[in-house]
Amino acid sequence: MKLHVFDSCPFCVRVKTIIGLKKIDCEISPMILGQCPESLNGKLERLSVPVLEQKQQVGKGTVMVESLDIIRYLDQQDEPMFTSYEISEALNNLLKRLYPISAQLLYPRMLQLNLPELSTPAALSLFVESRKEVLGQPIEVALQKTEEYIPKLKYLMEELESLIDINALILGERPLNIDDIAAFSELRNYTMIAELEMSDAMMSFVNFIASCSSISLYPPISH
């Protein structure tokens, strides 16, 4: 199996976290923005990540998209870790509210991280131009407004923390669930924001899952 990913994509991190937690034998293959790997040519309706590619025999194979479908498939190959693969409505709604704010802080910093998905001049140019449309302003302007966005992000993070029973998880009083994986995959990106101070509990949550799954965190980048 081969998983095609962008390093900074939370949906990819969801799947990579499961692979790490369960120690699944799966190659992680970084994609470059705007480039389709040769092995996926003609197999996708649209170019998106993550993509799980399985080779059944020479010249033939299957692909699977949508992170939660991939997680369900991988988890059920042996003793399942999860009883549900649906993210709660409360968390889903909160993630949607977080995105417009977190994007303003994350996209400018991604340019400074030597991400595999941005490893060519063409990919960098495509990213900068496309993010300008998403952000509603040039990416460098968003970076300059860091102090404006930090309080808004922290406010929503307090709401996120209230949704997660962190102490019970870390103390082993409850198992990991799919909401934990989705929340971690979002918060992992936040570690690149130098100006953002996470609560001790939230940082413990991030470090706990990162350690269990061998997912690396980002170095902090300031404006």
N, C-alpha and C positions, 0 to 999 in steps of 0.2 A: 504494500500500500504506500501511496505517496500523497501527502497533504500539501497542496499549493496555498501559500499564504502571503499576506503582507504582515510584517512584524508588528506594525502599530494598529492593526485592525482588531477591535475588541471581539468581533465574531470569530476571527481566527484564533484568538487567544482562548476563547471558550473551548474550542476543540483541542488546542495544544495542551490546555490544562488537564483535560480528561486523559489524553495520551500520556502525559507525565504522571498523573496520579495512578493510573493503572499499568504504567510501564508497558504500553503497547508498542509492538515493533512496527513503526511507521516512519517513513522518511519525511522530514519536513523540508519542503522545497520553496524557498523565497521567490516570489514573482517580482517583476519590475513593472511599475505602473505604465500602462499603455501597451504592454507586450504580452502576447499569448504564447505560452509554452507550446512547442511543436507538437507534443503528445496530446494536447487538448484541442488542436485545430479541428473545427467542424463538430465538436462534441458539446459545445455550450450554446445556449440561446443568447446569452449575453456574458461578457467577460466580468466576472465578479469572484470574490473570495469569501470564504474558503472553498476549495474544491478537493474532494477526496477521490483520487484516481486509483483504480484497481486493475491490474493486468491479469486476465484470466488465462490467456494463451497468446502465443506470438502474434502480434498484429491486431489483437482484439483486447478490449477492456471496457470497463464501465466507469462512469463518473457520477458523483453525488455532490449536490450543493445544498445550501441552507444548513447553518451551523447546528441547529437543534436536531435535525434529521441525522446528521453525521454523528452527533453525540449519542443519539439513541442507538444507532447501528453499532457503533464501537462498544458502547457499554454492554450491549446484549450479546457480544461475542463470547463472553464468559459470565461469571457471577456478577449480576448487575449491581452497580453502586447506587443507582437512583431508582425510586419508585415512580417518579413523574419527570417528564421532560418538557413541561410547560412552565414558562416563567410566570410568576404571579402577576395579576393585573396591576396591583399597586406598584411593583417594581418596574414593570414595563412602562407604565405612565410616567414614573419618575425619571427613568432613563431618557424618555422623549423630552422631558423638560430640561434635563441636564445638558443635552447635546448643543443647543444653540449658544449656551454660555461656555461650556468646556471647549468647543471648537475654536472659539476666539483665543483661547489660551494655548491649546495644544498644537494647532496647525503651524503657527509661527515657529514653535520650538522643534517640530519635526524636521525642519530644514537644517538644524544644527546637530542632528544625531547620527548622521551617516547611515540612515536606514537602507536596507537592501532594496526596498521598493522605489527608492529615489536615487539609485546609484548611477544613473546616466543623465547627461544634460537634458535630453529630451523628456525624461521622466520628471525632472525637477521643474522644467518649464511648464509641462502639463499640469503639475500639481499646483504651482503658484497661480496660474491662470484660472484653473477650475475652483480653487479655494477662494479666490477673490469674489466669485459669483456666490458661493455658499455663504461667505462671511458678510457680504454686502459692503465690503471695504477692502482695500489692499492689505495683504498679509502683514506688512511691516507696520501699518497703522494699528492693526489689532494688537500687535506686540506692545506698542507704546501705551495701549490702554489697559495693560495688565492690572494695575491697581483698581481700575473701575470694575473689572470682572471678578476679581478674587472674592470680595464679600458675597456676591451673588452665588458663586459656586459653593462657598462654605455654608451658606444658608441651606442650600439643597442637600449638601452632604450630611448635615445634621439630620435631615429627614431620612436620608438613606440609612444612616447609622441606626435610627430608631426602628427600621424594618428588619434589621439583622440581629439575631440573638448571638452576639459575638462571644461573650463569655462562655456560654454553654458549648459553643463549637470548639473553642480552644481548650476547654477543660475536658472535652470528650464526652459531654453529656448529651450531645445530639450529633447525628451524622451530617456530613456535607449534603447540601441539596442544590438543585439547579439554580436557584436564586443566588446562592453563594458564588457559584461559578460566574454567573452573569455580572454580579456586582464586582467581584474581583477583577474581571476582564476590563471593566470600565475604570476602576480605580488604579489599576496597574499603569495606565497611561498618565494618570495624574502625578505619578512620581517624577515626571519630567518637569513639573512646574516648581521651580525653586522657591517662589514666593508663597506657595501654598503649604500651610502647616496643618497636617492631619492630626486628629485627636490620637491619643495613645492607643485607644481601643481600635480605631480604624487602621492605624499603622500595624498593630498586632495582627489584625485580620489579614491584611495584605501580605505581611511577611510570613504568616502561617501557611497560607495557600501557596505562595511563591516557593517556599521551602519544600513543601510536600510534593509539588508538581515539577520542581526544577525549572520554573519560569523566571527568567531574569527580569529585574526591574530596571528603570531608566536612570541615568545620571541626571541630577537637577540642572535645568537650564534657566537662567534668569534673563530678564529683559534688558 
